[in-house]
Amino acid sequence: MYHVIHDPKSGAVYAAAASEWHGQAIWRSGDLGETWTHSSEGIAYDAETGRKVSKVSTLAVSDGRLLVGVEAPGIFEAATKGKHGRCCRPSPENREARTWDDPSNQPPGHLGISALMFDR
């Protein structure tokens, strides 16, 4: 487990996790941890980019939206009752995003999204 959050509106608990068996996934419990389901559907970059999600590292939930921060750096979004899906990483036209997303400009180790929050 890399990050666990509770959605006070729905009562659900979400966990960002990775394993050799299930891969990178979001786990959800609607009964405070008694039972769990997981999904990794949609948490992947397009194959032609050559980028791979190595870890789901952080989560944020608000008003029916779940944000998922990953390594290689990016943010995915899902409806909390739906399937994971839309990639929300910065536009390629954003010059700063191209700079921090270029592996030659990154520090040793892995660059990822370590925290997310909604603007209220």
C-alpha positions in Angstrom: 0.0 0.0 0.0 1.3 3.4 -0.9 -1.7 5.6 0.1 -5.1 5.0 1.7 -7.9 7.6 1.9 -11.5 7.7 3.2 -14.3 9.3 1.4 -16.6 10.8 4.1 -19.5 11.3 1.7 -19.7 7.7 0.5 -18.0 6.0 3.4 -15.7 4.2 1.0 -12.0 3.6 1.6 -9.6 3.7 -1.4 -6.0 2.3 -1.4 -3.2 2.8 -3.9 -1.3 -0.4 -4.1 0.9 -2.6 -6.2 1.7 -6.3 -6.2 3.3 -8.8 -8.6 0.0 -10.5 -8.8 -2.4 -7.6 -9.4 0.0 -5.0 -10.7 -0.7 -1.3 -10.1 -4.3 -1.0 -8.9 -6.8 1.0 -6.9 -8.5 -1.0 -4.2 -12.0 0.0 -2.9 -13.9 -1.0 0.2 -17.4 0.1 0.9 -17.5 -1.5 4.3 -14.5 0.0 6.0 -12.1 -2.8 5.0 -14.2 -5.9 5.5 -14.2 -6.6 1.8 -12.2 -5.1 -1.1 -12.5 -4.9 -4.9 -9.7 -3.6 -7.2 -9.3 -2.1 -10.6 -6.4 -1.1 -12.8 -8.5 -0.5 -15.9 -7.5 2.7 -17.7 -4.5 3.3 -15.5 -2.0 3.1 -18.4 -0.4 5.4 -21.0 -1.0 4.9 -24.7 1.5 2.3 -26.0 3.0 4.6 -28.6 4.3 7.0 -25.8 6.7 4.3 -24.5 5.8 5.4 -21.0 4.7 2.8 -18.4 2.9 3.3 -15.0 5.3 1.7 -12.5 3.4 2.7 -9.3 0.1 4.2 -8.2 1.4 6.5 -5.5 -1.3 8.8 -4.3 -5.1 9.4 -4.3 -7.5 12.2 -3.7 -11.3 12.0 -3.6 -14.0 14.6 -3.8 -17.6 15.0 -5.1 -17.6 11.7 -7.0 -14.2 12.1 -8.5 -11.1 10.1 -7.8 -7.7 11.5 -8.8 -4.8 8.9 -9.1 -1.2 10.1 -9.1 1.3 7.7 -10.7 4.9 7.1 -11.7 6.0 7.8 -14.5 4.5 11.2 -13.6 0.9 11.7 -14.4 -2.6 12.0 -13.1 -5.6 9.9 -14.0 -9.2 10.5 -13.1 -12.2 8.3 -12.4 -15.7 8.5 -11.2 -15.8 6.9 -7.7 -18.6 4.6 -8.8 -17.2 4.1 -12.3 -14.1 2.8 -14.0 -10.7 4.4 -13.9 -9.9 6.1 -17.1 -9.2 9.6 -18.4 -5.6 10.7 -18.2 -5.3 14.2 -17.0 -1.6 14.8 -17.4 -0.4 18.2 -18.5 -0.8 19.2 -22.1 2.3 18.6 -24.4 2.0 22.3 -25.3 3.0 23.2 -21.7 6.7 23.9 -21.9 7.3 23.3 -18.2 5.6 19.9 -18.4 7.8 18.9 -21.2 10.8 19.9 -19.1 9.9 17.9 -16.0 8.6 15.0 -17.9 11.9 14.6 -19.9 13.8 11.6 -18.3 17.2 13.4 -19.0 16.1 16.3 -16.7 15.0 14.1 -13.8 17.0 13.3 -10.7 18.2 9.8 -10.0 15.4 7.5 -9.0 11.8 7.9 -10.0 9.8 11.0 -10.6 6.1 10.6 -9.7 3.1 12.4 -8.3 3.5 12.3 -4.5 0.4 14.4 -3.4 -2.9 15.5 -4.8 -5.6 17.8 -3.5 -8.8 19.3 -4.9 -9.1 23.1 -5.1 -12.2 23.9 -3.0 
